[in-house]
Amino acid sequence: MTQISTSLRGLVTAFAAVLAVTAVPATAQARPEPRAPQDFVALRSVDPTIIEEMRYATAHNFVGERVDGYRQPLCILTRPAAEALHLAQTRLLREGYSLKVYDCYRPQRAVDHFVRWAEDLDDQAMKAEFYPDVDKTRLFADGYIAEKSGHSRGSTMDLTIVRLPAKPTRPYHPGQPLKFCFAPQDERFPDNSVDMGTGYDCFDTRSHTLDPRIQGARHANRMLLKNTLEAVGLVNLPEEWWHFTYKPEPYPDTYFDFPVSAKSLAGRR
């Protein structure tokens, strides 16, 4: 009996080992990350002169932390959108200006992060800068947050204009005092862009491109951005002076979720 029991125990042990070896790869194998289609490019490969300040890859945004899916501070766009920005940049450089992008392609997982943040009414750490006059319970109803974003289709970007030579922008440090996004420019968080009347991602009607309270040089700056980009096929979202979409979009009905990283471009230039 002892010899038989020992043999059985040996068989059971060997069988368990086989199961463990075959099961580990199945459970440990990670699902591969989605990649960008072939006609997505890094903006810097099309025009390296355009300044990139990718806010969602930092903590200086309305969420207050790096947003899901932003692995690197990289502007990714469909090639037609990137080439349109190159044309606009060529015109602005002749006038002593440069474009600066804040956001480009945005993965769906980042949009999902925005939705989770908006539903957490206790998290209002960045309210004083980005939505000082808006109750957080109103972010969905007022259209500031949505479950889908045109950015995820790859031809939408958020951007501004910088007068050359570009001055460096002081980095944001979490926990530092916040200033209203619609305060006078010298009181807002430093940004080397021209004065557009509000900061980027300001949840306020003052951000509407043609808001009548924005006059003089600030209105002229908005019109310079709008007119320059519209001349190369980009359409402004009236509620956000910084938001433009290349038309016709190559992917008008597809919302991508590959990460913002060079790896997503699979070695393309």
ZIVENQUI-V657940 format. One record per helix or strand. SS is the DSSP state (a for helix, b for strand). FROM is the first residue (numbers start at 1). TO is the last residue. If there is no record, write none. Layout:
BEGIN
ss=SS from=FROM to=TO
ss=SS from=FROM to=TO
END
This chain:
BEGIN
ss=a from=2 to=28
ss=b from=40 to=42
ss=a from=43 to=46
ss=b from=51 to=52
ss=a from=55 to=57
ss=b from=70 to=70
ss=b from=76 to=78
ss=a from=79 to=94
ss=b from=97 to=103
ss=a from=108 to=119
ss=a from=127 to=130
ss=a from=136 to=138
ss=a from=150 to=153
ss=b from=156 to=163
ss=b from=193 to=193
ss=a from=205 to=207
ss=a from=216 to=230
ss=b from=234 to=236
ss=b from=243 to=246
ss=b from=260 to=260
ss=a from=262 to=265
END
